[in-house]
Amino acid sequence: MESSKLEEKKYLKWYNKVGYGSGDIAGNVVYAFLSSFVMIFLTDTIGLNPGIIGTLMAVSKLFDGVTDIFFGSLIDKTHTRMGKARPWMFGGYFGCAATLVMIFAVPTSLGVTAQYAWFFIAYTLLNAVFYTANNIAYSALTALITKNSQERVQMGSIRFMFAFGTSLLIQIITIDAVEALGGGAAGWRTIAIIYAVIGLVVNTLSCFSVHELPEDVLDETSSQAEEKKVEKYTLKDAFRLLTANKYYLMIVGIYILTQIFTAMINMGTYFTKYALGNAHYFKFFSTAVNIPQIIGLVFTPILITKTGSMFKINRAGYGLAIFGRAMVIIAGYLHSLPMMLIFTAVAALGMSPLQGDLNALIAECSEYTFLTKKKRVDGTMFSCTSLGVKIGGGLGTALAGWLLAAGDYTKNAVAQPSSAIHMLNFIYLWLPLILNIIILVILLRLNVEDANRKLRETGDRH
């Protein structure tokens, strides 16, 4: 009976959930802006080579794996009046804002080699240091401010409603805003400054809208209250704990694949301009992706409460997503824009439950490590969010750059060669379907809820 009461206890008010979720506005004025527009800014405004840009992004990713686990471990070892994660969430964003502006402020007066170096340094600092500290801490709060699984799903759904809403607005208004601000490099620099300031304000409000639970409360299991232990483990120990958790590895893989998927979808800036012949169509596709995901996130907590299983909902959702993406391919070769938009929306709706419950799944993964290893490593566990976002997003954008170069893409050309059009079809139509199929295969094995349930039952019997 005690475990049942503990699981039903509510920790958060509605304004805590909304305040927490709004933090993804700050995250996406960095991430959505960067992933949607950095490549087209660097190629068509600054005049850099997409293949070289892609290579620099890939090299930058070599730093990310180490820094993600490093910052996750630091969060676990942090003990302040603000808690474990919030100091890193608050402080890390100041660096995010500064380096975001640096990326979109590549001086046009510099030589080409210096421009590549400027971009590489700013991009690496943003991803490997500041975004890492901020995003891991923000994600880790899911496990640190509540122990209620339904509240965690609700937080994830609210968070990603803000994320997709912010992404939609950025994708709709940015091009027109850059032109309104004078266009060219100066226009991009000004809009980056505006987004950075907005992010700083929202991140601060989100950080101070919640409070972390005391550590002795967090260390209570569903079957018994453990005596508080001071966790002493090295970075090597943390790495071993993560790699010993197969569910963690699955979620890292899913994060990387979903971010590569997003990078391919963000190539809609090129696809609509050159393959469809109208750059303004990108707004329609952005709406078809983001609005259904927001709608789906509203119903995700209800569906999970009714079924009692994130596993079942995620599996069914990605089945629908695969059907939708397959139909987008057919519609694309039939040159039917309405059909493409309709089935883009269907696919996005199917993907939404996983977006809403992913943080709750990571919290379940952290619980799995605690139940099997008796180590509380929430911050380190949530390193998969930043690790997956950065590696997946970076590799996705790098892959897009390599594929553009392989297709003989010509910057600012009135008409691209047929090889470039064929490559854009592959990037925007085929790769998203392939990625969704791989994600579904992983989801079919990601039943961490059931694993934890069995471990708790075994513990209760003993």
C-alpha positions as CSV (number, residue, x, y, z in Angstrom):
1,M,0.0,0.0,0.0
2,E,2.8,2.4,0.8
3,S,4.3,2.0,-2.7
4,S,1.0,2.8,-4.3
5,K,0.5,5.9,-2.2
6,L,4.0,7.0,-3.0
7,E,3.5,6.6,-6.7
8,E,0.2,8.6,-6.6
9,K,1.7,11.5,-4.7
10,K,1.6,14.8,-6.6
11,Y,4.6,17.1,-6.4
12,L,3.9,19.9,-8.9
13,K,1.3,22.6,-9.5
14,W,0.2,23.4,-13.0
15,Y,2.4,26.5,-13.0
16,N,5.4,24.5,-12.2
17,K,4.8,22.2,-15.2
18,V,4.2,25.1,-17.5
19,G,7.2,27.0,-16.1
20,Y,9.4,24.0,-16.6
21,G,8.1,23.3,-20.1
22,S,8.7,26.9,-21.2
23,G,12.4,26.2,-20.9
24,D,12.3,24.6,-24.3
25,I,11.5,27.9,-25.8
26,A,15.1,28.9,-24.7
27,G,16.5,25.6,-26.0
28,N,14.8,25.9,-29.4
29,V,15.7,29.5,-30.1
30,V,19.2,28.0,-30.2
31,Y,18.6,24.5,-31.6
32,A,15.7,25.1,-34.1
33,F,17.3,28.3,-35.4
34,L,20.7,26.6,-35.8
35,S,19.5,23.3,-37.3
36,S,17.1,25.0,-39.7
37,F,19.2,27.9,-41.0
38,V,22.9,27.6,-40.2
39,M,23.7,25.6,-43.4
40,I,21.8,27.9,-45.8
41,F,23.3,31.0,-44.0
42,L,26.8,29.7,-44.3
43,T,26.4,28.6,-48.0
44,D,24.2,31.2,-49.5
45,T,25.1,34.3,-47.4
46,I,28.8,33.7,-46.4
47,G,29.6,31.6,-49.4
48,L,31.2,28.6,-47.7
49,N,31.4,25.1,-49.1
50,P,28.6,22.7,-47.7
51,G,31.0,19.7,-47.8
52,I,33.6,21.5,-45.8
53,I,31.0,22.7,-43.3
54,G,29.7,19.2,-42.9
55,T,33.2,17.9,-42.2
56,L,33.8,20.6,-39.6
57,M,30.6,19.7,-37.9
58,A,31.5,16.0,-37.8
59,V,34.9,16.8,-36.3
60,S,33.2,19.0,-33.7
61,K,31.2,16.0,-32.6
62,L,34.3,14.2,-31.4
63,F,34.3,16.5,-28.4
64,D,30.7,16.0,-27.5
65,G,30.6,12.4,-26.1
66,V,33.2,13.2,-23.4
67,T,31.7,16.5,-22.4
68,D,28.1,15.1,-22.1
69,I,29.1,12.4,-19.6
70,F,31.5,14.8,-17.9
71,F,28.7,17.4,-17.3
72,G,26.2,14.7,-16.4
73,S,28.6,13.5,-13.7
74,L,29.2,17.0,-12.5
75,I,25.5,17.5,-12.0
76,D,25.3,14.3,-10.0
77,K,28.1,15.6,-7.7
78,T,26.7,19.1,-7.4
79,H,25.2,20.1,-4.0
80,T,24.0,23.7,-3.7
81,R,21.0,25.6,-2.3
82,M,19.6,25.7,-5.9
83,G,20.0,21.9,-6.1
84,K,22.0,19.7,-8.5
85,A,20.8,20.7,-11.9
86,R,19.4,24.3,-11.8
87,P,22.8,26.0,-11.3
88,W,24.1,24.4,-14.5
89,M,20.8,25.2,-16.4
90,F,21.0,28.8,-15.4
91,G,24.7,29.5,-15.9
92,G,25.1,27.4,-19.1
93,Y,22.7,29.5,-21.1
94,F,24.7,32.7,-21.0
95,G,27.4,30.9,-23.0
96,C,24.7,29.5,-25.3
97,A,23.5,33.0,-26.1
98,A,27.0,34.3,-26.8
99,T,28.1,31.5,-29.0
100,L,24.8,31.5,-31.0
101,V,25.4,35.1,-31.9
102,M,29.1,34.3,-32.8
103,I,28.0,31.6,-35.3
104,F,25.7,34.0,-37.1
105,A,28.3,36.8,-36.9
106,V,31.0,35.3,-39.1
107,P,32.8,38.4,-40.3
108,T,32.5,38.8,-44.1
109,S,35.8,40.7,-44.1
110,L,37.8,37.6,-42.9
111,G,39.6,35.3,-45.3
112,V,37.8,32.0,-46.1
113,T,40.1,29.9,-43.9
114,A,39.5,32.3,-41.0
115,Q,35.8,32.1,-41.5
116,Y,35.8,28.3,-41.3
117,A,37.9,28.6,-38.1
118,W,35.5,31.2,-36.6
119,F,32.5,28.9,-37.3
120,F,34.2,25.8,-36.0
121,I,35.3,27.4,-32.7
122,A,31.9,29.0,-32.0
123,Y,30.0,25.9,-33.0
124,T,32.2,23.6,-30.9
125,L,31.9,25.8,-27.8
126,L,28.2,26.0,-28.2
127,N,27.6,22.3,-28.5
128,A,30.4,20.7,-26.5
129,V,30.3,23.1,-23.5
130,F,27.4,25.5,-23.0
131,Y,24.5,23.7,-24.6
132,T,25.6,20.5,-22.9
133,A,25.6,22.1,-19.4
134,N,22.3,23.8,-20.0
135,N,20.4,21.0,-21.7
136,I,21.5,18.0,-19.6
137,A,20.6,20.0,-16.5
138,Y,17.2,21.0,-17.9
139,S,16.4,17.5,-18.9
140,A,17.6,16.0,-15.6
141,L,15.0,18.2,-13.7
142,T,12.4,15.8,-14.9
143,A,13.7,13.2,-12.4
144,L,14.7,15.8,-9.8
145,I,11.5,17.8,-9.2
146,T,9.0,14.9,-9.1
147,K,8.8,11.2,-8.6
148,N,5.4,10.9,-10.1
149,S,5.5,9.1,-13.5
150,Q,2.3,10.8,-14.8
151,E,3.7,14.2,-13.9
152,R,6.9,13.4,-15.8
153,V,4.9,12.5,-18.9
154,Q,2.9,15.7,-18.5
155,M,6.1,17.7,-18.2
156,G,7.5,16.1,-21.3
157,S,4.3,16.8,-23.3
158,I,4.2,20.5,-22.1
159,R,7.9,20.9,-22.8
160,F,7.7,19.6,-26.4
161,M,4.5,21.7,-27.1
162,F,6.7,24.7,-26.3
163,A,9.5,23.2,-28.4
164,F,7.5,22.5,-31.5
165,G,5.6,25.8,-31.2
166,T,8.9,27.7,-31.0
167,S,10.4,25.7,-33.9
168,L,7.3,26.5,-36.0
169,L,7.5,30.2,-35.3
170,I,11.2,30.3,-36.0
171,Q,10.8,28.4,-39.3
172,I,8.0,30.7,-40.4
173,I,9.3,34.1,-39.4
174,T,13.1,33.9,-39.7
175,I,13.6,34.4,-43.4
176,D,11.2,37.3,-43.6
177,A,12.6,38.8,-40.3
178,V,16.2,38.6,-41.7
179,E,15.0,40.5,-44.9
180,A,13.2,43.0,-42.7
181,L,16.3,43.6,-40.7
182,G,18.3,44.5,-43.8
183,G,19.2,41.1,-45.2
184,G,22.6,39.7,-45.7
185,A,25.1,38.9,-42.9
186,A,23.9,41.9,-40.8
187,G,20.3,40.7,-40.9
188,W,21.3,37.2,-39.7
189,R,23.5,38.6,-37.0
190,T,20.6,40.9,-35.7
191,I,18.0,38.1,-35.6
192,A,20.5,35.9,-33.8
193,I,20.9,38.6,-31.1
194,I,17.2,38.9,-30.7
195,Y,16.7,35.1,-30.3
196,A,19.6,35.0,-27.8
197,V,18.1,37.6,-25.6
198,I,14.7,35.9,-25.7
199,G,16.3,32.7,-24.8
200,L,18.1,34.2,-21.8
201,V,14.9,35.7,-20.4
202,V,12.8,32.5,-20.8
203,N,15.6,30.2,-19.5
204,T,15.9,32.3,-16.3
205,L,12.1,32.2,-15.7
206,S,12.0,28.5,-16.3
207,C,14.9,27.8,-14.0
208,F,13.3,29.6,-11.1
209,S,9.8,28.3,-11.6
210,V,10.6,24.9,-10.1
211,H,12.5,23.5,-7.0
212,E,14.4,20.3,-6.8
213,L,13.3,17.6,-4.2
214,P,15.6,16.9,-1.3
215,E,18.1,14.2,-2.1
216,D,16.8,11.9,0.7
217,V,13.4,12.0,-0.9
218,L,14.9,11.2,-4.3
219,D,16.7,8.2,-2.9
220,E,13.5,6.5,-1.6
221,T,12.6,3.4,-3.7
222,S,9.1,2.3,-4.3
223,S,9.6,-0.6,-1.8
224,Q,11.7,1.0,0.9
225,A,13.5,4.1,2.1
226,E,17.2,3.6,1.7
227,E,19.6,5.4,3.9
228,K,21.2,8.4,2.2
229,K,24.6,7.5,0.8
230,V,27.2,9.9,-0.4
231,E,27.9,8.8,-4.0
232,K,31.6,8.7,-4.8
233,Y,32.4,7.5,-8.3
234,T,34.7,8.6,-11.0
235,L,33.9,9.6,-14.6
236,K,35.0,6.1,-15.6
237,D,32.5,4.6,-13.1
238,A,29.7,6.8,-14.5
239,F,30.5,5.6,-18.0
240,R,30.4,2.0,-16.9
241,L,27.0,2.6,-15.2
242,L,25.6,4.1,-18.4
243,T,26.9,1.4,-20.8
244,A,25.7,-1.3,-18.5
245,N,22.1,0.0,-19.0
246,K,20.9,-1.3,-22.3
247,Y,17.9,0.9,-22.2
248,Y,20.1,4.0,-21.9
249,L,22.0,2.9,-25.0
250,M,18.7,2.4,-26.9
251,I,17.5,5.9,-26.0
252,V,20.8,7.4,-27.0
253,G,20.3,5.7,-30.4
254,I,16.8,7.0,-30.7
255,Y,17.8,10.5,-29.8
256,I,20.6,10.5,-32.4
257,L,18.2,9.1,-35.1
258,T,15.4,11.5,-34.3
259,Q,17.8,14.4,-34.5
260,I,19.2,13.2,-37.9
261,F,15.5,12.9,-39.0
262,T,14.9,16.5,-37.9
263,A,18.0,17.7,-39.8
264,M,16.7,16.0,-43.0
265,I,13.3,17.6,-42.5
266,N,15.0,21.0,-42.0
267,M,16.5,20.6,-45.4
268,G,13.1,21.6,-46.6
269,T,14.6,25.1,-46.9
270,Y,16.5,23.7,-49.9
271,F,13.8,21.2,-51.0
272,T,11.0,23.7,-51.4
273,K,13.2,26.3,-53.0
274,Y,14.8,24.1,-55.6
275,A,12.8,20.8,-55.9
276,L,9.4,22.4,-55.6
277,G,10.3,25.8,-57.0
278,N,8.9,27.9,-54.2
279,A,10.9,28.7,-51.0
280,H,7.7,29.9,-49.3
281,Y,6.3,26.3,-49.2
282,F,8.7,25.6,-46.4
283,K,6.3,27.5,-44.1
284,F,3.5,25.0,-45.1
285,F,5.6,22.0,-44.4
286,S,6.8,23.4,-41.0
287,T,3.1,23.9,-40.1
288,A,2.3,20.3,-41.2
289,V,5.1,19.0,-39.0
290,N,4.7,21.1,-35.9
291,I,1.0,21.6,-35.4
292,P,0.1,17.8,-35.4
293,Q,2.9,17.2,-33.0
294,I,1.6,19.8,-30.6
295,I,-1.9,18.3,-30.9
296,G,-0.6,14.8,-30.3
297,L,1.3,16.0,-27.2
298,V,-1.9,17.2,-25.7
299,F,-3.4,13.7,-25.8
300,T,-0.2,11.7,-25.0
301,P,-0.6,11.8,-21.2
302,I,-4.3,10.8,-21.5
303,L,-3.4,7.9,-23.8
304,I,-0.6,6.7,-21.5
305,T,-2.8,6.9,-18.5
306,K,-5.5,4.9,-20.2
307,T,-3.2,2.2,-21.5
308,G,-0.7,2.3,-18.6
309,S,2.1,1.9,-21.1
310,M,4.5,4.2,-22.9
311,F,5.8,1.2,-24.8
312,K,2.5,0.4,-26.5
313,I,1.7,4.0,-27.4
314,N,5.2,4.7,-28.8
315,R,5.1,1.5,-30.9
316,A,1.7,2.3,-32.4
317,G,2.7,5.9,-33.0
318,Y,5.8,5.0,-35.0
319,G,3.8,2.5,-37.0
320,L,1.5,5.4,-38.1
321,A,4.6,7.6,-38.7
322,I,6.1,5.1,-41.1
323,F,2.8,4.8,-43.0
324,G,2.7,8.6,-43.3
325,R,6.3,9.0,-44.5
326,A,5.8,6.3,-47.1
327,M,2.7,8.2,-48.4
328,V,4.7,11.4,-48.5
329,I,7.2,9.7,-50.9
330,I,4.3,8.6,-53.2
331,A,2.8,12.1,-53.1
332,G,6.1,13.7,-53.9
333,Y,6.6,11.6,-57.0
334,L,3.0,12.4,-58.0
335,H,3.8,16.1,-57.6
336,S,0.8,16.5,-55.3
337,L,1.6,19.2,-52.7
338,P,-1.7,18.8,-50.8
339,M,-1.1,15.0,-50.4
340,M,2.5,15.7,-49.3
341,L,1.2,18.1,-46.6
342,I,-1.6,15.8,-45.4
343,F,0.7,12.8,-44.9
344,T,3.5,14.9,-43.5
345,A,0.9,15.8,-40.8
346,V,-0.1,12.1,-40.3
347,A,3.5,11.1,-39.8
348,A,4.1,14.0,-37.4
349,L,1.1,13.0,-35.3
350,G,2.4,9.4,-35.0
351,M,5.8,10.7,-33.8
352,S,4.4,12.9,-31.1
353,P,3.8,10.4,-28.2
354,L,7.5,9.5,-28.1
355,Q,8.4,13.2,-28.0
356,G,6.1,13.6,-25.0
357,D,7.2,10.7,-23.0
358,L,10.9,10.5,-23.8
359,N,12.0,12.3,-20.7
360,A,9.8,10.0,-18.6
361,L,11.5,7.0,-20.3
362,I,14.9,8.4,-19.4
363,A,13.7,8.7,-15.8
364,E,12.7,5.1,-16.0
365,C,16.1,4.2,-17.3
366,S,17.7,6.1,-14.3
367,E,15.4,4.1,-12.0
368,Y,16.5,0.9,-13.7
369,T,20.2,1.7,-12.9
370,F,19.2,2.5,-9.3
371,L,17.2,-0.7,-8.9
372,T,20.0,-2.8,-10.4
373,K,23.2,-1.0,-9.2
374,K,21.9,1.1,-6.2
375,K,23.5,4.2,-7.7
376,R,21.5,7.5,-8.2
377,V,22.9,9.0,-11.4
378,D,20.0,11.1,-12.8
379,G,22.3,13.9,-14.1
380,T,24.6,11.4,-15.8
381,M,21.6,9.4,-17.2
382,F,20.1,12.5,-18.7
383,S,23.3,13.2,-20.6
384,C,21.7,11.1,-23.3
385,T,19.4,14.1,-24.1
386,S,22.3,16.5,-24.9
387,L,24.5,13.7,-26.3
388,G,21.8,12.6,-28.7
389,V,20.6,16.1,-29.7
390,K,24.1,17.3,-30.4
391,I,25.6,14.2,-32.1
392,G,22.4,13.5,-34.0
393,G,21.8,17.2,-35.0
394,G,25.4,17.7,-35.8
395,L,25.8,14.6,-37.8
396,G,22.5,15.2,-39.5
397,T,23.5,18.7,-40.6
398,A,26.9,17.4,-41.6
399,L,25.4,14.6,-43.6
400,A,23.1,17.1,-45.4
401,G,26.2,19.1,-46.3
402,W,28.1,16.1,-47.6
403,L,25.0,15.0,-49.7
404,L,24.5,18.5,-51.1
405,A,28.2,18.6,-52.1
406,A,27.9,15.1,-53.6
407,G,24.9,16.2,-55.6
408,D,26.8,19.2,-57.1
409,Y,24.6,21.8,-55.3
410,T,25.4,25.3,-56.6
411,K,24.8,28.1,-54.1
412,N,22.1,30.7,-55.1
413,A,21.7,29.1,-58.5
414,V,18.4,29.9,-60.3
415,A,18.1,26.2,-61.2
416,Q,20.0,23.3,-59.7
417,P,21.5,20.5,-61.8
418,S,19.4,17.3,-62.0
419,S,21.9,15.6,-59.7
420,A,21.2,18.1,-56.9
421,I,17.4,17.7,-57.4
422,H,17.7,13.9,-57.1
423,M,19.8,14.3,-54.0
424,L,17.2,16.7,-52.4
425,N,14.5,14.1,-53.1
426,F,16.6,11.5,-51.4
427,I,17.4,13.7,-48.4
428,Y,13.8,15.0,-47.8
429,L,11.7,12.1,-49.0
430,W,13.5,8.8,-48.5
431,L,15.9,9.3,-45.5
432,P,13.1,10.3,-43.1
433,L,11.3,7.0,-43.8
434,I,14.4,4.9,-43.4
435,L,15.2,6.6,-40.1
436,N,11.7,6.0,-38.8
437,I,11.8,2.3,-39.6
438,I,15.1,2.0,-37.6
439,I,13.6,3.9,-34.7
440,L,10.6,1.6,-34.6
441,V,12.9,-1.5,-34.5
442,I,14.6,0.0,-31.4
443,L,11.3,0.9,-29.8
444,L,10.1,-2.7,-30.0
445,R,12.8,-3.6,-27.5
446,L,12.5,-0.5,-25.2
447,N,10.1,-1.9,-22.6
448,V,12.0,-0.4,-19.5
449,E,8.7,0.1,-17.7
450,D,8.0,-3.6,-17.6
451,A,11.6,-4.3,-16.5
452,N,11.4,-1.9,-13.6
453,R,8.0,-3.3,-12.6
454,K,9.5,-6.8,-12.3
455,L,12.5,-5.6,-10.4
456,R,10.3,-3.8,-7.9
457,E,8.1,-6.9,-7.5
458,T,11.3,-9.0,-6.8
459,G,12.4,-6.4,-4.3
460,D,9.1,-6.4,-2.5
461,R,9.2,-10.2,-2.2
462,H,12.6,-10.0,-0.5
